[in-house]
Amino acid sequence: MNRGEIARAVVDAGLYMVLATADGDGRPWSSPVYFAHEGHRAFFWVSSPDVRHSRNIAVRPEVGISVFDSSAAIGTGQGVYMSALAARVEGEGLAHGLDVFSRRSVRHGGRVWTAEDVRGESGMRLYRAVADEHSILAKDGQPDHRVAVDLG
């Protein structure tokens, strides 16, 4: 398997991604969130705008994302590491994002999400992060050595 195939397989198998954010002062925070993706570059999730990672994104849209199998035996795991820009999805992109998110949600035993579920007084909003960089562990004998992956 080449690097791109490995990265795509890890993302496809993952249910949760770790979303790393920072507030306006640079104080870091990380949160696991259930996600759906489009083309291994656009990642969608639903969160309350009042939780820390959502508040952080509102002031600092640069995020880090990692997807990995936390049940892998020590020394055998693989992860995909990404830098991305994140934002709340509103307007024209909302229907498309909800479609992407709902299709994966239903495949994993969840439900279809509608615009009403992420507007008004619902308490939830749809978010998207678009990755501009991907890397994986090199698995070349060097400890913690990552290599860039082109998913183009």
DSSP file (Angstrom, degrees, kcal/mol; ACC not computed):
  #  RESIDUE AA STRUCTURE BP1 BP2  ACC     N-H-->O    O-->H-N    N-H-->O    O-->H-N    TCO  KAPPA ALPHA  PHI   PSI    X-CA   Y-CA   Z-CA
    1    1 A M              0   0    0      0, 0.0     2,-0.1     0, 0.0     0, 0.0   0.000 360.0 360.0 360.0 133.8    0.0    0.0    0.0
    2    2 A N     >  -     0   0    0      1,-0.1     4,-2.3     4,-0.0     5,-0.2  -0.316 360.0 -96.5 -81.8 173.5    1.4    3.5   -0.9
    3    3 A R  H  > S+     0   0    0      1,-0.2     4,-2.6     2,-0.2     5,-0.2   0.885 123.4  51.0 -59.6 -42.3    1.3    6.4    1.6
    4    4 A G  H  > S+     0   0    0      1,-0.2     4,-2.6     2,-0.2    -1,-0.2   0.906 110.3  49.2 -62.7 -41.9   -2.0    7.8    0.1
    5    5 A E  H  > S+     0   0    0      2,-0.2     4,-2.3     1,-0.2    -1,-0.2   0.892 111.2  50.4 -64.4 -39.2   -3.8    4.5    0.4
    6    6 A I  H  X S+     0   0    0     -4,-2.3     4,-2.2     2,-0.2    -2,-0.2   0.948 112.0  46.9 -62.5 -48.8   -2.6    4.1    4.0
    7    7 A A  H  X S+     0   0    0     -4,-2.6     4,-2.3     1,-0.2     5,-0.2   0.921 113.0  48.6 -61.3 -44.8   -3.8    7.6    4.9
    8    8 A R  H  X S+     0   0    0     -4,-2.6     4,-2.7     1,-0.2    -1,-0.2   0.903 110.8  51.2 -62.8 -40.4   -7.2    7.1    3.2
    9    9 A A  H  X S+     0   0    0     -4,-2.3     4,-1.9     2,-0.2    -1,-0.2   0.895 110.0  49.3 -64.3 -40.5   -7.7    3.7    4.9
   10   10 A V  H  X S+     0   0    0     -4,-2.2     4,-1.4     2,-0.2    -2,-0.2   0.937 114.3  44.6 -64.6 -46.5   -7.0    5.2    8.3
   11   11 A V  H  < S+     0   0    0     -4,-2.3     3,-0.3     1,-0.2    -2,-0.2   0.922 112.8  51.5 -64.5 -43.3   -9.4    8.1    7.8
   12   12 A D  H  < S+     0   0    0     -4,-2.7    -1,-0.2     1,-0.2    -2,-0.2   0.856 112.6  45.9 -61.9 -35.2  -12.1    5.8    6.3
   13   13 A A  H  < S+     0   0    0     -4,-1.9    -1,-0.2    -5,-0.2    -2,-0.2   0.728  94.9  95.5 -80.9 -22.3  -11.8    3.4    9.3
   14   14 A G     <  -     0   0    0     -4,-1.4     3,-0.1    -3,-0.3    21,-0.1  -0.418  45.2-177.0 -75.0 142.7  -11.9    6.1   12.0
   15   15 A L  S    S+     0   0    0      1,-0.2    20,-1.7    -2,-0.1     2,-0.4   0.695  73.9  38.5-101.0 -31.6  -15.1    7.2   13.7
   16   16 A Y  E     -A   34   0A   0     18,-0.2    52,-0.5    52,-0.2     2,-0.4  -0.923  63.6-161.1-123.5 145.2  -13.6   10.0   15.8
   17   17 A M  E     -A   33   0A   0     16,-2.5    16,-2.5    -2,-0.4     2,-0.7  -0.917  24.2-123.2-116.7 151.1  -10.9   12.6   15.1
   18   18 A V  E     -AB  32  66A   0     48,-3.0    48,-1.7    -2,-0.4     2,-0.6  -0.863  26.4-156.8 -93.0 120.5   -9.0   14.5   17.6
   19   19 A L  E     -AB  31  65A   0     12,-3.1    12,-2.0    -2,-0.7     2,-0.5  -0.882   4.1-161.1-102.0 116.6   -9.6   18.2   17.0
   20   20 A A  E     +AB  30  64A   0     44,-3.4    44,-2.2    -2,-0.6     2,-0.2  -0.882  19.7 164.1-103.2 124.1   -6.8   20.4   18.3
   21   21 A T  E     -A   29   0A   0      8,-3.3     8,-2.4    -2,-0.5     2,-0.3  -0.766  22.1-149.5-128.4 172.4   -7.7   24.1   18.7
   22   22 A A  E     -A   28   0A   0     38,-0.4    37,-0.1    40,-0.3    38,-0.1  -0.993  16.6-125.1-143.6 149.0   -6.3   27.1   20.6
   23   23 A D    >   -     0   0    0      4,-2.0     3,-2.1    -2,-0.3    33,-0.1  -0.167  47.2 -81.6 -81.8-176.5   -8.0   30.2   22.0
   24   24 A G  T 3  S+     0   0    0      1,-0.3    -1,-0.1     2,-0.1    32,-0.0   0.737 132.4  50.1 -60.3 -24.5   -7.1   33.8   21.2
   25   25 A D  T 3  S-     0   0    0      2,-0.1    -1,-0.3     3,-0.0    -2,-0.0   0.425 121.6-105.6 -92.6  -0.3   -4.2   33.7   23.7
   26   26 A G    <   +     0   0    0     -3,-2.1    -2,-0.1     1,-0.3    34,-0.0   0.515  66.0 153.4  90.1   5.3   -2.9   30.4   22.2
   27   27 A R        -     0   0    0      1,-0.1    -4,-2.0    -5,-0.0    -1,-0.3  -0.575  41.4-129.3 -71.2 121.9   -4.0   28.2   25.0
   28   28 A P  E     +A   22   0A   0      0, 0.0     2,-0.3     0, 0.0    -6,-0.2  -0.294  29.7 175.6 -78.1 156.9   -4.4   24.7   23.5
   29   29 A W  E     -A   21   0A   0     -8,-2.4    -8,-3.3    24,-0.0     2,-0.4  -0.967   9.4-162.1-153.0 142.4   -7.4   22.4   23.7
   30   30 A S  E     +A   20   0A   0     -2,-0.3   -10,-0.2   -10,-0.2    23,-0.1  -0.979   8.1 179.6-130.9 147.6   -8.2   19.0   22.1
   31   31 A S  E     -A   19   0A   0    -12,-2.0   -12,-3.1    -2,-0.4     2,-0.4  -0.994  26.2-130.3-144.9 132.4  -11.5   17.2   21.7
   32   32 A P  E     +A   18   0A   0      0, 0.0     2,-0.4     0, 0.0   -14,-0.2  -0.721  34.8 179.4 -79.1 134.0  -12.5   13.9   20.1
   33   33 A V  E     -A   17   0A   0    -16,-2.5   -16,-2.5    -2,-0.4     2,-0.2  -0.998  33.4-114.8-136.1 139.7  -15.5   14.4   17.8
   34   34 A Y  E     -A   16   0A   0     -2,-0.4    12,-0.4   -18,-0.2     2,-0.3  -0.504  48.8-172.0 -64.5 140.4  -17.4   12.0   15.5
   35   35 A F        -     0   0    0    -20,-1.7     2,-0.3    -2,-0.2    10,-0.2  -0.923  29.7-158.0-138.8 160.8  -16.7   13.1   11.9
   36   36 A A  E     -C   44   0A   0      8,-2.0     8,-3.3    -2,-0.3     2,-0.3  -0.928  22.9-156.9-126.0 156.2  -17.6   12.6    8.3
   37   37 A H  E     -C   43   0A   0     -2,-0.3     2,-0.5     6,-0.2     6,-0.2  -0.930  15.3-148.7-135.5 160.5  -15.3   13.5    5.5
   38   38 A E  E >> S-C   42   0A   0      4,-2.6     4,-2.0    -2,-0.3     3,-1.5  -0.971  86.6 -18.8-127.9 114.7  -15.5   14.4    1.9
   39   39 A G  T 34 S-     0   0    0     -2,-0.5     4,-0.1     1,-0.3    -1,-0.1   0.729 107.9 -80.2  63.9  22.9  -12.5   13.4   -0.2
   40   40 A H  T 34 S+     0   0    0      2,-0.2    -1,-0.3     1,-0.1     3,-0.1   0.620 128.0  74.9  60.5  13.6  -10.2   13.0    2.9
   41   41 A R  T <4 S+     0   0    0     -3,-1.5    90,-3.1     1,-0.3     2,-0.5   0.662  82.7  58.2-120.9 -37.3   -9.8   16.8    2.9
   42   42 A A  E  <  -CD  38 130A   0     -4,-2.0    -4,-2.6    88,-0.2     2,-0.4  -0.885  66.5-168.2-103.4 124.6  -13.1   18.2    4.2
   43   43 A F  E     -CD  37 129A   0     86,-3.0    86,-2.4    -2,-0.5     2,-0.4  -0.947   1.3-165.6-118.4 129.9  -14.1   17.1    7.6
   44   44 A F  E     +CD  36 128A   0     -8,-3.3    -8,-2.0    -2,-0.4     2,-0.3  -0.888  14.1 159.6-116.9 143.2  -17.6   17.7    9.1
   45   45 A W  E     - D   0 127A   0     82,-1.8    82,-3.0    -2,-0.4     2,-0.5  -0.972  32.5-124.8-153.0 164.5  -18.8   17.4   12.7
   46   46 A V  E     + D   0 126A   0    -12,-0.4     2,-0.3    -2,-0.3    80,-0.2  -0.958  39.5 151.5-116.5 129.5  -21.7   18.7   14.8
   47   47 A S  E     - D   0 125A   0     78,-2.3    78,-2.6    -2,-0.5    -2,-0.0  -0.959  48.6 -93.8-148.0 163.2  -21.0   20.5   18.1
   48   48 A S    >   -     0   0    0     -2,-0.3     3,-1.1    76,-0.2     6,-0.3  -0.627  29.0-135.2 -74.8 139.1  -22.5   23.1   20.3
   49   49 A P  T 3  S+     0   0    0      0, 0.0    -1,-0.1     0, 0.0     9,-0.1   0.619 103.1  63.1 -69.8  -9.3  -21.1   26.6   19.6
   50   50 A D  T 3  S+     0   0    0     73,-0.3     2,-0.1     4,-0.1    74,-0.0   0.596  79.9  98.7 -91.1 -12.1  -20.8   27.0   23.3
   51   51 A V  S <> S-     0   0    0     -3,-1.1     4,-2.5     1,-0.1     3,-0.3  -0.371  86.9-107.2 -76.6 159.7  -18.2   24.3   23.9
   52   52 A R  H  > S+     0   0    0      1,-0.2     4,-2.6     2,-0.2     5,-0.2   0.873 115.5  50.5 -57.4 -45.6  -14.5   25.2   24.1
   53   53 A H  H  > S+     0   0    0      1,-0.2     4,-2.1     2,-0.2    -1,-0.2   0.883 112.5  48.2 -65.7 -34.6  -13.3   23.9   20.7
   54   54 A S  H  > S+     0   0    0     -3,-0.3     4,-1.7    -6,-0.3    -1,-0.2   0.913 111.9  48.7 -69.0 -42.1  -16.2   25.8   19.0
   55   55 A R  H  X S+     0   0    0     -4,-2.5     4,-0.9     1,-0.2    -2,-0.2   0.898 111.2  51.7 -62.7 -39.0  -15.4   29.0   20.8
   56   56 A N  H >X S+     0   0    0     -4,-2.6     4,-2.6    -5,-0.2     3,-0.8   0.921 107.1  51.7 -63.2 -44.0  -11.7   28.6   19.9
   57   57 A I  H 3< S+     0   0    0     -4,-2.1    -1,-0.2     1,-0.2    -2,-0.2   0.857 102.0  61.9 -61.7 -34.9  -12.5   28.1   16.2
   58   58 A A  H 3< S+     0   0    0     -4,-1.7    -1,-0.2     1,-0.2    -2,-0.2   0.816 118.3  27.1 -61.7 -30.4  -14.6   31.3   16.3
   59   59 A V  H << S+     0   0    0     -4,-0.9    -2,-0.2    -3,-0.8    -1,-0.2   0.651 136.2  25.8-105.2 -19.8  -11.5   33.3   17.2
   60   60 A R     <  -     0   0    0     -4,-2.6   -38,-0.4    -5,-0.2    -1,-0.3  -0.781  61.2-175.4-147.0  96.2   -8.7   31.1   15.7
   61   61 A P        +     0   0    0      0, 0.0    25,-2.5     0, 0.0     2,-0.4   0.597  53.6 105.2 -75.1 -10.4   -9.7   28.9   12.8
   62   62 A E  E     + E   0  85A   0     23,-0.2     2,-0.3   -40,-0.1   -40,-0.3  -0.579  50.8 169.7 -73.1 126.3   -6.4   27.2   12.4
   63   63 A V  E     - E   0  84A   0     21,-2.6    21,-2.3    -2,-0.4     2,-0.4  -0.893  31.1-136.0-133.7 161.9   -6.7   23.6   13.8
   64   64 A G  E     -BE  20  83A   0    -44,-2.2   -44,-3.4    -2,-0.3     2,-0.4  -0.918  21.2-167.2-113.4 147.9   -4.9   20.3   13.9
   65   65 A I  E     -BE  19  82A   0     17,-2.5    17,-3.0    -2,-0.4     2,-0.4  -0.997   7.3-177.2-135.0 138.2   -6.6   17.0   13.3
   66   66 A S  E     -BE  18  81A   0    -48,-1.7   -48,-3.0    -2,-0.4     2,-0.4  -0.999   4.4-170.4-134.3 143.0   -5.4   13.5   13.9
   67   67 A V  E     + E   0  80A   0     13,-2.0    13,-2.5    -2,-0.4     2,-0.3  -0.999  24.7 143.2-128.2 130.5   -7.2   10.2   13.1
   68   68 A F  E     - E   0  79A   0    -52,-0.5     2,-0.9    -2,-0.4   -52,-0.2  -0.975  54.0-100.3-159.6 165.7   -5.9    6.9   14.4
   69   69 A D    >   -     0   0    0      9,-0.8     3,-1.5    -2,-0.3     9,-0.1  -0.850  28.1-167.5 -95.6 105.0   -7.0    3.5   15.8
   70   70 A S  T 3  S+     0   0    0     -2,-0.9    -1,-0.1     1,-0.3     7,-0.0   0.568  82.9  62.7 -72.4  -6.6   -6.6    3.8   19.5
   71   71 A S  T 3  S+     0   0    0      2,-0.0    -1,-0.3    -3,-0.0     3,-0.1   0.458  75.5 117.9 -96.1  -0.4   -7.0    0.0   19.9
   72   72 A A  S <  S-     0   0    0     -3,-1.5     5,-0.1     1,-0.1     3,-0.1  -0.348  75.0-101.1 -66.2 145.2   -3.8   -0.8   17.9
   73   73 A A    >>  -     0   0    0      1,-0.1     3,-2.4     3,-0.1     4,-0.7  -0.308  53.3 -79.3 -63.4 150.3   -1.0   -2.6   19.8
   74   74 A I  T 34 S+     0   0    0      1,-0.3    -1,-0.1     2,-0.2    -3,-0.0  -0.249 118.3  12.6 -53.1 131.1    1.9   -0.5   21.0
   75   75 A G  T 34 S+     0   0    0     -3,-0.1    -1,-0.3     1,-0.1    -2,-0.1   0.391 114.8  77.8  83.5  -3.2    4.3    0.2   18.1
   76   76 A T  T <4  +     0   0    0     -3,-2.4    -2,-0.2     2,-0.0    -3,-0.1   0.560  67.0 107.3-112.3 -11.0    1.9   -1.0   15.4
   77   77 A G     <  -     0   0    0     -4,-0.7     2,-0.4    -5,-0.1    -7,-0.1  -0.158  48.4-156.2 -73.4 162.6   -0.5    1.9   15.0
   78   78 A Q        -     0   0    0     -9,-0.1    -9,-0.8   -72,-0.0     2,-0.3  -0.981  11.2-174.4-134.1 146.4   -0.8    4.3   12.2
   79   79 A G  E     -E   68   0A   0     -2,-0.4    58,-0.6   -11,-0.2     2,-0.5  -0.947  21.4-134.9-138.5 160.1   -2.2    7.8   12.3
   80   80 A V  E     -EF  67 136A   0    -13,-2.5   -13,-2.0    -2,-0.3     2,-0.4  -0.979  21.4-163.0-116.4 130.2   -3.0   10.6    9.9
   81   81 A Y  E     +EF  66 135A   0     54,-2.8    54,-1.7    -2,-0.5     2,-0.3  -0.938  12.8 177.9-117.6 132.6   -2.0   14.1   11.0
   82   82 A M  E     -EF  65 134A   0    -17,-3.0   -17,-2.5    -2,-0.4     2,-0.4  -0.972  26.5-149.4-137.9 147.3   -3.5   17.2    9.4
   83   83 A S  E     +EF  64 133A   0     50,-1.3    49,-2.5    -2,-0.3    50,-1.1  -0.914  37.4 160.4-106.3 146.7   -3.4   21.0    9.6
   84   84 A A  E     -EF  63 131A   0    -21,-2.3   -21,-2.6    -2,-0.4     2,-0.5  -0.957  41.9-115.4-156.5 167.5   -6.6   22.6    8.5
   85   85 A L  E     -EF  62 130A   0     45,-1.7    45,-2.6    -2,-0.3     2,-0.3  -0.971  36.1-163.9-112.2 132.1   -8.8   25.7    8.6
   86   86 A A  E     + F   0 129A   0    -25,-2.5     2,-0.3    -2,-0.5    43,-0.2  -0.834  15.9 157.0-120.0 153.5  -12.2   25.3   10.4
   87   87 A A  E     - F   0 128A   0     41,-2.1    41,-2.6    -2,-0.3     2,-0.2  -0.978  46.1 -89.1-162.9 160.4  -15.4   27.2   10.5
   88   88 A R  E     - F   0 127A   0     -2,-0.3     2,-0.6    39,-0.2    39,-0.3  -0.554  45.4-124.9 -70.3 141.4  -19.1   26.9   11.2
   89   89 A V        +     0   0    0     37,-3.2    37,-0.4    -2,-0.2     2,-0.3  -0.820  45.2 150.8 -94.8 125.1  -21.0   25.9    8.1
   90   90 A E    >   +     0   0    0     -2,-0.6     3,-1.0    35,-0.1     4,-0.1  -0.883  41.4  13.3-140.6 171.4  -23.9   28.2    7.2
   91   91 A G  T >  S+     0   0    0     -2,-0.3     3,-1.7     1,-0.2     4,-0.5  -0.283 121.5   0.9  66.1-139.3  -25.7   29.4    4.1
   92   92 A E  T 3> S+     0   0    0      1,-0.3     4,-0.6     2,-0.1     3,-0.4   0.811 130.4  54.6 -56.8 -36.6  -25.3   27.6    0.8
   93   93 A G  H <> S+     0   0    0     -3,-1.0     4,-2.6     1,-0.2    -1,-0.3   0.582  86.2  84.1 -77.1  -8.8  -22.9   24.9    2.1
   94   94 A L  H <> S+     0   0    0     -3,-1.7     4,-2.6     1,-0.2     5,-0.2   0.928  88.9  47.5 -63.7 -47.8  -25.2   23.8    4.9
   95   95 A A  H  > S+     0   0    0     -4,-0.5     4,-1.8    -3,-0.4    -1,-0.2   0.917 115.0  46.4 -61.2 -43.6  -27.3   21.4    2.9
   96   96 A H  H  X S+     0   0    0     -4,-0.6     4,-2.3     2,-0.2    -1,-0.2   0.937 113.2  48.6 -64.6 -46.6  -24.3   19.7    1.3
   97   97 A G  H  X S+     0   0    0     -4,-2.6     4,-2.7     1,-0.2    -2,-0.2   0.897 110.9  50.4 -61.3 -41.1  -22.4   19.4    4.6
   98   98 A L  H  X S+     0   0    0     -4,-2.6     4,-3.0    -5,-0.2    15,-0.4   0.860 108.6  53.2 -65.0 -35.0  -25.4   17.9    6.3
   99   99 A D  H  X S+     0   0    0     -4,-1.8     4,-2.3    -5,-0.2    -2,-0.2   0.941 111.2  45.2 -64.2 -47.1  -25.7   15.4    3.5
  100  100 A V  H  X S+     0   0    0     -4,-2.3     4,-1.5     1,-0.2    -2,-0.2   0.942 117.6  44.5 -60.4 -48.3  -22.1   14.3    3.8
  101  101 A F  H  X S+     0   0    0     -4,-2.7     4,-2.5     1,-0.2    -2,-0.2   0.917 113.6  49.5 -64.6 -44.4  -22.4   14.1    7.6
  102  102 A S  H  X S+     0   0    0     -4,-3.0     4,-2.9     1,-0.2     5,-0.2   0.888 105.2  56.8 -65.4 -40.5  -25.8   12.3    7.6
  103  103 A R  H  X S+     0   0    0     -4,-2.3     4,-1.6     1,-0.2    -1,-0.2   0.923 113.9  39.5 -58.4 -44.0  -24.7    9.6    5.1
  104  104 A R  H  X S+     0   0    0     -4,-1.5     4,-1.5     2,-0.2     6,-0.2   0.902 113.1  55.5 -72.9 -40.2  -21.8    8.6    7.3
  105  105 A S  H  <>S+     0   0    0     -4,-2.5     5,-3.6     1,-0.2     3,-0.4   0.926 108.9  47.4 -55.7 -47.4  -23.9    9.0   10.5
  106  106 A V  H ><5S+     0   0    0     -4,-2.9     3,-1.7     1,-0.2    -1,-0.2   0.897 107.6  56.2 -63.5 -41.0  -26.5    6.6    9.2
  107  107 A R  H 3<5S+     0   0    0     -4,-1.6    -1,-0.2     1,-0.3    -2,-0.2   0.804 109.9  47.1 -60.4 -28.2  -23.8    4.0    8.1
  108  108 A H  T 3<5S-     0   0    0     -4,-1.5    -1,-0.3    -3,-0.4    -2,-0.2   0.185 130.3 -91.6-101.2  16.9  -22.6    4.0   11.7
  109  109 A G  T < 5S+     0   0    0     -3,-1.7    -3,-0.2     1,-0.2    -2,-0.1   0.538  91.1 116.0  90.3   6.5  -26.0    3.6   13.3
  110  110 A G      < -     0   0    0     -5,-3.6     2,-0.2    -6,-0.2    -1,-0.2   0.085  60.8 -98.4 -88.5-154.8  -26.7    7.3   13.7
  111  111 A R        -     0   0    0     -3,-0.1     2,-0.4    -4,-0.0    -5,-0.2  -0.715  31.3 -88.5-125.8 172.3  -29.4    9.4   12.2
  112  112 A V        -     0   0    0     -2,-0.2     2,-0.4    -7,-0.1   -13,-0.1  -0.692  41.5-144.1 -79.3 134.2  -30.0   11.8    9.4
  113  113 A W        -     0   0    0    -15,-0.4     2,-0.2    -2,-0.4   -11,-0.2  -0.845  15.4-163.7-102.6 138.6  -29.3   15.4   10.4
  114  114 A T    >>  -     0   0    0     -2,-0.4     3,-0.9     1,-0.1     4,-0.6  -0.694  36.4-103.5-115.5 168.9  -31.5   18.3    9.1
  115  115 A A  G >4 S+     0   0    0      1,-0.3     3,-1.2    -2,-0.2    -1,-0.1   0.860 121.6  59.1 -59.0 -35.9  -31.0   22.1    8.9
  116  116 A E  G >4 S+     0   0    0      1,-0.3     3,-0.8     2,-0.2    -1,-0.3   0.799  97.8  60.8 -64.6 -27.1  -33.4   22.4   11.8
  117  117 A D  G <4 S+     0   0    0     -3,-0.9     7,-0.3     1,-0.2    -1,-0.3   0.698 113.4  35.3 -71.4 -18.8  -31.1   20.2   13.9
  118  118 A V  G << S+     0   0    0     -3,-1.2     8,-0.4    -4,-0.6     2,-0.3   0.044 109.2  70.0-127.5  26.2  -28.3   22.8   13.5
  119  119 A R  S X  S-     0   0    0     -3,-0.8     3,-2.0     6,-0.1     5,-0.2  -0.840  88.4  -3.3-132.2 170.9  -30.1   26.1   13.6
  120  120 A G  G >  S-     0   0    0     -2,-0.3     3,-0.6     1,-0.3    -3,-0.0  -0.115 125.1  -9.9  54.8-131.7  -31.9   28.3   16.0
  121  121 A E  G 3  S+     0   0    0      1,-0.2    -1,-0.3     2,-0.1    -4,-0.0   0.284 101.8 106.0 -86.7   9.8  -32.5   27.0   19.5
  122  122 A S  G <  S-     0   0    0     -3,-2.0    -1,-0.2    -6,-0.2    -2,-0.1   0.795  77.7-136.7 -62.4 -28.0  -31.2   23.5   18.7
  123  123 A G  S <  S+     0   0    0     -3,-0.6     2,-0.3     1,-0.3   -73,-0.3   0.431  71.3  92.4  85.3  -1.5  -28.0   24.1   20.5
  124  124 A M        -     0   0    0     -7,-0.3     2,-0.3    -5,-0.2    -1,-0.3  -0.906  50.1-173.2-126.3 153.9  -25.9   22.4   17.8
  125  125 A R  E     -D   47   0A   0    -78,-2.6   -78,-2.3    -2,-0.3     2,-0.4  -0.969  26.4-115.2-140.9 155.9  -24.1   23.6   14.7
  126  126 A L  E     -D   46   0A   0    -37,-0.4   -37,-3.2    -8,-0.4     2,-0.3  -0.772  33.0-169.4 -91.9 136.4  -22.4   22.0   11.7
  127  127 A Y  E     -DF  45  88A   0    -82,-3.0   -82,-1.8    -2,-0.4     2,-0.4  -0.894   6.7-163.5-123.9 154.8  -18.6   22.6   11.4
  128  128 A R  E     -DF  44  87A   0    -41,-2.6   -41,-2.1    -2,-0.3     2,-0.4  -1.000   4.4-166.9-138.4 139.5  -16.1   21.9    8.6
  129  129 A A  E     -DF  43  86A   0    -86,-2.4   -86,-3.0    -2,-0.4     2,-0.6  -0.994  10.6-153.6-121.7 133.7  -12.4   21.8    8.6
  130  130 A V  E     -DF  42  85A   0    -45,-2.6   -45,-1.7    -2,-0.4   -88,-0.2  -0.934  17.0-138.1-109.9 116.3  -10.5   21.7    5.3
  131  131 A A  E     + F   0  84A   0    -90,-3.1   -47,-0.3    -2,-0.6     3,-0.1  -0.495  23.2 179.0 -76.6 136.9   -7.1   20.1    5.5
  132  132 A D  E    S+     0   0A   0    -49,-2.5     2,-0.3     1,-0.3   -48,-0.2   0.396  72.1  32.8-112.8  -1.6   -4.2   21.7    3.7
  133  133 A E  E     - F   0  83A   0    -50,-1.1   -50,-1.3   -92,-0.1     2,-0.4  -0.963  61.2-173.0-156.8 135.4   -1.6   19.2    4.8
  134  134 A H  E     +GF 149  82A   0     15,-0.5    15,-2.4    -2,-0.3     2,-0.3  -0.971   9.1 169.3-128.2 144.6   -1.6   15.4    5.6
  135  135 A S  E     -GF 148  81A   0    -54,-1.7   -54,-2.8    -2,-0.4     2,-0.3  -0.979  10.9-164.3-147.5 162.1    1.2   13.2    7.0
  136  136 A I  E     -GF 147  80A   0     11,-2.1    11,-2.6    -2,-0.3     2,-0.2  -0.865  41.0 -79.1-134.7 169.0    1.5    9.7    8.4
  137  137 A L  E     -G  146   0A   0    -58,-0.6     9,-0.3    -2,-0.3     7,-0.0  -0.535  37.1-139.1 -68.8 137.8    4.1    7.8   10.5
  138  138 A A        -     0   0    0      7,-3.9    -1,-0.1    -2,-0.2     8,-0.1   0.814  13.0-152.6 -71.7 -30.8    6.9    6.7    8.2
  139  139 A K        +     0   0    0      6,-0.4     7,-0.1     3,-0.2    -1,-0.1   0.902  54.2 128.6  56.4  42.9    7.3    3.2    9.8
  140  140 A D  S    S-     0   0    0      2,-0.3    -1,-0.1     5,-0.2    -2,-0.0   0.156  87.2 -93.9-113.6  15.9   11.0    3.4    8.7
  141  141 A G  S    S+     0   0    0      1,-0.3    -2,-0.0     4,-0.1     3,-0.0   0.227  92.6 117.2  91.5 -15.2   12.6    2.5   12.1
  142  142 A Q  S >  S-     0   0    0      3,-0.1     3,-1.0     1,-0.1    -1,-0.3  -0.703  74.6-108.3 -84.4 136.6   13.1    6.1   13.2
  143  143 A P  T 3  S-     0   0    0      0, 0.0    -1,-0.1     0, 0.0     0, 0.0  -0.452  90.7 -11.1 -68.6 132.5   11.1    7.0   16.3
  144  144 A D  T 3  S+     0   0    0     -2,-0.2     2,-0.6     1,-0.2    -7,-0.0   0.849  87.4 161.7  52.1  44.3    8.1    9.3   15.6
  145  145 A H    <   -     0   0    0     -3,-1.0    -7,-3.9     2,-0.0    -6,-0.4  -0.864  19.0-164.8-100.4 120.3    9.1   10.1   12.1
  146  146 A R  E     -G  137   0A   0     -2,-0.6     2,-0.4    -9,-0.3    -9,-0.2  -0.778   3.9-161.4-106.7 148.7    6.3   11.5    9.9
  147  147 A V  E     -G  136   0A   0    -11,-2.6   -11,-2.1    -2,-0.3     2,-0.0  -0.971  26.1-106.5-128.9 144.5    6.2   11.9    6.2
  148  148 A A  E     -G  135   0A   0     -2,-0.4     2,-0.4   -13,-0.2   -13,-0.3  -0.318  29.9-153.5 -66.9 149.3    4.0   14.1    4.0
  149  149 A V  E     -G  134   0A   0    -15,-2.4     2,-0.7  -146,-0.1   -15,-0.5  -0.994   5.6-149.7-127.4 131.2    1.2   12.4    2.1
  150  150 A D        +     0   0    0     -2,-0.4  -146,-0.1     1,-0.1   -17,-0.0  -0.896  15.2 177.7-100.3 113.5   -0.3   13.8   -1.1
  151  151 A L              0   0    0     -2,-0.7    -1,-0.1     1,-0.2  -110,-0.0   0.279 360.0 360.0 -96.1  10.9   -4.0   12.8   -1.4
  152  152 A G              0   0    0      0, 0.0    -1,-0.2     0, 0.0    -2,-0.0   0.483 360.0 360.0 -65.6 360.0   -4.4   14.7   -4.6
